[in-house]
Amino acid sequence: MPELSAFHQKYAHKNVVVIGIATDEADAVFSMLQTSPVAYPIFIQDETNSGSQLKIDNDQGVLPYTLIINRDGKVIKSFFGRINQELLEMAILPLLPQ
């Protein structure tokens, strides 16, 4: 999460946005954010209302799961497990205006 925060801050001026989606209980998420704050928004997925769950193609059930989505809402790249700034930049930089 610290790498995602740094990435979010580094590329915010180029309209790159990092959004976190937590699947834990809200109290656990708020507690974690007290000790490990991030620079990007975190949304909490409501598991009790199946109609409002985010549908993502995480067929392996691995977390963390990272999606790179372009301006048109198309998934460009996905990563299972922990990622680093180098991987993020390799995926994002070709999408940014020169």
N, C-alpha and C positions, 0 to 999 in steps of 0.2 A: 504493500500500500504506500510506503514512502516513495517508491519509484514512480508509482502512478501519480502521486501528488506533484512530484517534481516535473514529470512529463506534462501534466495538466497546466502547471504554471509556465513552463517553458514555451508551450505552443498556444496558449490562450489567445495571444495577439493574432494568430492565424486561424482563429475560429475552430480550433480543435478542442473538443470537450470530452472529459472523462466523466463517466457516470457509473457509480457503483450500485449494484443491486444485491441487497442482503437477503438471505433466506432464513436467517435465524430469528428468534423471538425479538420483538422490538426492544425490550429491556436489555437484552444481551448486546444488541447493536449499540444502543445509547451508552452503555457502560464501556464498551470497547472504544467508542469514539471519544470518550472522556480521557482515556489514557493514551490513545493513538489517533489524534485528530488528523483529518485529511483536508486537502484544499478543493476537493471536488464534491458534488452532491452525492448523497447516498439515499437510495430508495429502499424501502423494506417491502418485500414481496409478501402479500397476504395469502398464506397457504389455506385459509379457511374458506375462501371464495374461489373455487376452481374456475369460474367464469372470468375472473380478472387476473389470473396468473399469466405472467409473461411466457409466451411460447417461444423457446429458443431451441435450436437443434443441438442439444447437449446429450447425445445418445449414450455417452459413456458415463454420465453422471459425475464427472470429475470437477472438483472445485479447487482453486479458482478456474473460471472459464472466461476467456476474454474474447470479445468480438470487436472487429474494426468495421464500422458501418459508415458508408459514404453519405454525402448530403441528400441523396435520393432514397436513403433508407435501405440500400442494398448491402448485405453482408459481404465484405471484401475478403476478410481473413478471420480465422478463429484459432485460438490457442487453448490447449488443455494444460492445466498446471500453471506454475509460476512463470512469469515472463520478466524480461528486463527492458531497460530503455533502448538498447540496441535493436531488439526485435520489434519494439513499437515503432521506432524510427524507420526501420526497413519497410514496415507496412504502411506507415502514414506519409512519409516524405513524397512518394510518387503521386499521392493524391492532392498535394498542396500546390497552389499556384506558384509559379516561379517568379 
